[in-house]
Amino acid sequence: MTTHPYVLKYYPEARQAPSYPDNRAMLRPPPIM
């Protein structure tokens, strides 16, 4: 799964997360999903 531009903009640390899809659940879910 590629990282969406929205996530790269608002959650820059998401790119560095070892498991991005799992860590995203801990953050506020992007409206586009």
Backbone as JSON Lines, residues from 0, in Angstrom:
{"i":0,"aa":"M","n":[0.84,-1.2,0.0],"ca":[0.0,0.0,0.0],"c":[0.87,1.24,0.0]}
{"i":1,"aa":"T","n":[0.63,2.11,-0.93],"ca":[1.45,3.32,-1.03],"c":[0.95,4.37,-0.05]}
{"i":2,"aa":"T","n":[1.84,5.26,0.31],"ca":[1.48,6.32,1.26],"c":[0.83,7.47,0.5]}
{"i":3,"aa":"H","n":[-0.35,7.84,0.92],"ca":[-1.09,8.9,0.23],"c":[-0.46,10.25,0.51]}
{"i":4,"aa":"P","n":[-0.55,11.17,-0.46],"ca":[0.0,12.52,-0.29],"c":[-0.57,13.21,0.95]}
{"i":5,"aa":"Y","n":[-1.83,12.94,1.26],"ca":[-2.45,13.54,2.44],"c":[-1.72,13.11,3.7]}
{"i":6,"aa":"V","n":[-1.37,11.83,3.75],"ca":[-0.68,11.31,4.92],"c":[0.73,11.88,5.0]}
{"i":7,"aa":"L","n":[1.38,12.01,3.86],"ca":[2.74,12.55,3.83],"c":[2.75,14.0,4.3]}
{"i":8,"aa":"K","n":[1.66,14.7,4.04],"ca":[1.58,16.11,4.41],"c":[1.29,16.29,5.89]}
{"i":9,"aa":"Y","n":[0.31,15.57,6.4],"ca":[-0.12,15.77,7.77],"c":[0.54,14.83,8.76]}
{"i":10,"aa":"Y","n":[1.01,13.67,8.25],"ca":[1.68,12.71,9.13],"c":[3.02,12.3,8.54]}
{"i":11,"aa":"P","n":[4.02,13.23,8.54],"ca":[5.32,12.94,7.92],"c":[6.02,11.76,8.57]}
{"i":12,"aa":"E","n":[5.77,11.52,9.87],"ca":[6.45,10.42,10.55],"c":[5.86,9.07,10.15]}
{"i":13,"aa":"A","n":[4.72,9.1,9.48],"ca":[4.09,7.84,9.06],"c":[4.98,7.1,8.06]}
{"i":14,"aa":"R","n":[5.76,7.86,7.29],"ca":[6.65,7.25,6.31],"c":[7.75,6.45,7.0]}
{"i":15,"aa":"Q","n":[8.14,6.88,8.19],"ca":[9.24,6.25,8.9],"c":[8.76,5.09,9.77]}
{"i":16,"aa":"A","n":[7.44,4.96,9.9],"ca":[6.9,3.89,10.74],"c":[7.2,2.53,10.11]}
{"i":17,"aa":"P","n":[7.61,1.55,10.92],"ca":[7.94,0.22,10.41],"c":[6.76,-0.46,9.74]}
{"i":18,"aa":"S","n":[5.57,-0.27,10.31],"ca":[4.36,-0.84,9.7],"c":[3.33,0.27,9.59]}
{"i":19,"aa":"Y","n":[3.38,0.95,8.46],"ca":[2.55,2.14,8.27],"c":[1.05,1.88,8.43]}
{"i":20,"aa":"P","n":[0.48,0.85,7.79],"ca":[-0.97,0.63,7.9],"c":[-1.43,0.39,9.35]}
{"i":21,"aa":"D","n":[-0.59,-0.27,10.14],"ca":[-0.97,-0.56,11.52],"c":[-0.87,0.7,12.38]}
{"i":22,"aa":"N","n":[0.18,1.48,12.17],"ca":[0.37,2.68,12.97],"c":[-0.65,3.76,12.61]}
{"i":23,"aa":"R","n":[-1.15,3.69,11.39],"ca":[-2.12,4.69,10.96],"c":[-3.4,4.6,11.8]}
{"i":24,"aa":"A","n":[-3.73,3.39,12.25],"ca":[-4.94,3.19,13.04],"c":[-4.84,3.95,14.36]}
{"i":25,"aa":"M","n":[-3.61,4.11,14.86],"ca":[-3.41,4.82,16.12],"c":[-3.59,6.32,15.92]}
{"i":26,"aa":"L","n":[-3.27,6.78,14.7],"ca":[-3.45,8.2,14.39],"c":[-4.88,8.44,13.96]}
{"i":27,"aa":"R","n":[-5.2,9.72,13.72],"ca":[-6.53,10.03,13.21],"c":[-6.61,9.55,11.76]}
{"i":28,"aa":"P","n":[-7.6,8.72,11.42],"ca":[-7.71,8.19,10.06],"c":[-7.96,9.3,9.05]}
{"i":29,"aa":"P","n":[-7.26,9.29,7.93],"ca":[-7.46,10.3,6.9],"c":[-8.88,10.25,6.34]}
{"i":30,"aa":"P","n":[-9.49,11.38,6.05],"ca":[-10.86,11.43,5.55],"c":[-11.03,10.71,4.22]}
{"i":31,"aa":"I","n":[-9.94,10.61,3.46],"ca":[-10.03,10.02,2.12],"c":[-10.21,8.51,2.19]}
{"i":32,"aa":"M","n":[-9.88,7.91,3.32],"ca":[-9.99,6.46,3.44],"c":[-11.43,6.09,3.8]}
